[in-house]
């Protein structure tokens, strides 16, 4: 029997193809668009993480810097101080891979030295220094298509050959560039950046054609549409915290198209949706995360 492809991140190996991994969001921020201020004390953060873990998330994604439209971006030093606070309290409580959402090399290095297994870089640019750092720790790296850069989601990209082709070509370029820094292909994951520099129609087109975005058929692909404006526009729901049913709808279609990881605010609905979608779309098998 052919061995399943894997996403490798430090001591973890995540077999791909037979199940979807649910990444739970911890926004350790006062100003994130959906849950800013709800979990930005050490006690609130730890309680939320323990609850998500009990619910069954597969990966925790920690962010200390909001990238919502109009957000004030923290300096590297300020983000590092915030990360130190939350990473310290999470120590000893995680039984799953930890992803840290940062585009600052100093923050990434600290995180990798203090429990992080994955760096989730939302900057939208190729950073060779970050690649070499991630390779040195044998960690995973998530790269996002984000023409907005680090300044939020209000910039509109231009895609003369179509958004699907553009995102696919960007990922191919990322794969080649990061493998030159020493990261194996199995440690790279790709995020099409739903809501970042795309019109609502372009976001929908990416979801419909998500199977075409992988730069390698055996690579890891993440879909992060949780509670985003796209869902509000499609459903008419203005309150971001009430968009979990729409999130499940988008992520179900993404899973059917081959997404390997979904990133969610609400762990319960995300997990239930993913398991149901897996029962329909995946080959039944007992697979999961195992330690190397």
N, C-alpha and C positions, 0 to 999 in steps of 0.2 A: 504494500500500500504506500502511495506517495505521501511523504511527510508534508504537513501543512506549512505554508509560509508563516512567518512569525514577525511580530514587532518586538524588538529587543531593547530593554532599558534597564541597565545595571543588572541586578540579580534576577529580574523578572523576564519571562518570555511569554508573550501573548499570542497563542495560535490564532491565525486569521482564517475566516471563511465559514466556520460552523456556528458562530455566535457573535452577537454584537456586545461590545463593551460599553458600559454606561459610565460616563465621566461626570461626577457631581461637582458643582461649582461652589467654591467658597470665596466670596468677594469680601476681602478684609479691607473694606473701603467705606467711607461715609457717603459716596456719591455715585455708585453704580446705578444704571438706569432702572433696574427692577427691584433690587433688594439692598441698595446702598443704605448703610447705617444699621442694618438688622443684625449683622454678625461682626462688627468691627471693634469688639472688645475681646480680650483673650478668653474670657469665660463664655461669651456668646458663641465665639468661633468654635471652641472645643465641643460645646454641647451640640452644635449643628453638625460637626464632623462625626461625632459618635452616633448621632441619629441617622445620618446618611449611610454610614458604614453598616449599621444594624439593618437598614432597609435593603442593602445589598449592592451599593455602587461598587464598581470594579476599579475605578481610578478617582483620585481626588485632584481637582485643579484649583490651585490657590492663586488668587490675584490680589496684589496690593496697590494696583494703579488702575484707575478707571479709564476705559477707552470709549465711553459713551460719547455721543455727539456733544460738543461744547465742554467736555471735561477739562479740568486743569491738570496737566500732566505733572506728576511729581518729578523732582530731580532724582538722579541716581542715589544721592546720599539720603534723601528723605524716604525713597522707596526701600532702601536697604534697612533703615531703622525700623520701618513698619514690618518688613519681612522677618527681621531678627526677633521681634516681639512674638509673632504668631508661630514661627517655626519652633521656637523654644517651648511653647506650651503644647504643641502637637507631638513633641518627642515622646516616643514610647506608646502612643495611642493608635498608630496607623498599622494596619495589616495588609495594605494595598499599595500599589505604586502611587507616588506623589508627583504631580506635575506642577511646576511653578511657572506662572504666566509673567514673563518679563522679557524686555529687549535690551536690558543693561548687562554687559558682561560681568561687572562686579557683583551685581545681584545674583546672576546665574551661578557664579563661582561659589558665593556664600551658600546659596541654596543647595548646590550639589554636594558641598561639604557638610551640610546639616540635614540630610535626609531626602533631598529631591532625587527622583529617578528620571524625570523628563523635564526638559525646558520647552515651554510653549511660547514661541517667539511670534508676536503679532505685528512686528514692525513692517512686514511686507518687503523687506530688503534682505539681500544675502549678506551675512556677516561672517566672514572667514574666521575672525577671532573667536566668535561664539561657537563656530563649528569645531575649531581645534580644541576649545575648552570642553565641549560636549564629548568629543571623541576621547579625550584624555580620561574622562570618568566612565567611559562605556555607557553613557546615558542615551536616552532617546531625545530626539529633537522634532518638534512640530513646527512646520513652516506654514505661514498663512499668506494667501494672496490678498494683499491690502494696499491698493494704490494711494490710500489716504495717509500712509505712514503712521506715525505715533500720535497724530493730532486729531483723532476722532474720525467719525464716519460721515462727515458732511461733504467730502470731496467726491466729485464724479469722475470715474475713469473713462477712458475712450478705447473702444474695442472695434476697430474697423473691420477685422476679420471674424467678429463675433466673440462674445464673452466666453463661450465654452472652449473655443480654440485657443484664445488668449491665456486662460487659466491653465489649460493643459500644457502649453508651451512654457509658461512660467515655472510649472512644477518640474518639467524635464530639465530646464536650466538649473533649478535649485538642486535637483538630484545630482547632476554632473558636478556642480560647484562644490557641494558639501562632501561628496565622496572624495574629492581631492584634498579635503582637510582631514581625512582619516575616518570619517563616519561611515560605517557600513550601510548599504542600502536598507538592511533590515532594521536599522535604528532611526529611520526617517519616517515621519508621518506628515500627511498633507491636508491642509484645511482650506477650502475654497473661499473662505471669508464672506459668508453670507451677510449682507448688510453693509459691507465696507466697499464704497466706491462703485456700487452698482445700482441701477434703477430697480424698482420692484419687478419689472418684467424680466430684467437680466438675472435677478435672484431666482425667479421662478424657472427660468431656462436652465440655470445651473442645477437646480433640484431635479428637474425632469431628465437631465442628461448626465447625472452624476457618475454614471458608469464610464463615461468618456474622459473623466478628469484624471484618472490614475496614470502617472507617468510610467508605471510598471504594473502589469496585471496582478503581481503578488505583493504590492506595497500596501501600506496602511493608510486608510483615508478616514478623516474625521469630518463629521457634519455638526456645526454649532449654530443652530437656528433658534435656540430657546428664547421664547418670549419677545422676539425681535419685531421691529416695526413692520416688516413684511407680513407678519401674522395679523397685526392690527389693521393693516390696510385691506387684507383679504377678508377678514372676519368682521371688521367694524368695531372691534374691542379696543378702546382707548387705554384701558388700564393694563399695563404690562404684566402685572402679577396675576391677571385672569386669563392669560394666553396659553396655559398649559395644554388644553385640548388641541389647539392649533399646532403647538409644538409637537405633540405626538403624531399628528397627521403628517407634518413635513418629515419628521424623522422616520416614520414608517415607510414613506416613499423613498427616502434616502437609503434605508436598509435594503429595500427591494432592489435598489440600483447598485448595491455593493459597498455602502459605507460600513466601516469596521467599528467605529467609535461614534457615539453621540454624546454631546455635552449638554447637560441639563441643569436647570435650577431646582426643579421639583423631582426628587429622587424617586418617589413612589410612582408617579405617572410615567416617568421616563423608563423605569425598569419594567413595569407592567406592559407598556407599549412595545418595548424592545423584545421582551420574551414572546409576546404574541406575534410580532412581526417575524421573529426567528422561526417560530413554529410553522409559519406559512412559507417563508422564503429560504430557509437554510436547510441543509442536509442534517437530519437528526444525528447528534453525536454528543458524547460526554467529553467536552473540552473545557478548559479554563486556564487560569493563570497558574503557572508553576514556577517555583524558584530554581534557578540554575544550581 
